[in-house]
Amino acid sequence: MCCVIAVLIFFGPRLAILIWWLLNPFFYSRVFDTWIWPVLFAIFAPWTMIFFLISWLLGEGITGFEWLLIAIGIILDISSYTGGGFSSRRRRKRD
């Protein structure tokens, strides 16, 4: 069960980005000037990209409250990459 959750956390936001792009590709061209930034975001920081896109939808730009949403995305990205290290460290201490 733990592996299923880990796979969903890792691939879930990337799948959401892909579906969102398939449904509305012109939105991405409005938000990003080039193709490289969405690709890098989707590979390395998918939660941040999702919250960035939501922030852009709220006001056609990033101001005030939207920065809080992007910070939440950054925290989710960091926790998705570092969460496994804490659990394995705890497991090693019990052995």
Summary of the structure (lengths in Angstrom):
residues: 95
radius of gyration: 15.7
end to end distance: 21.5
largest distance: 53.0
contacts: 229
relative contact order: 0.10
helix: 86%
strand: 0%
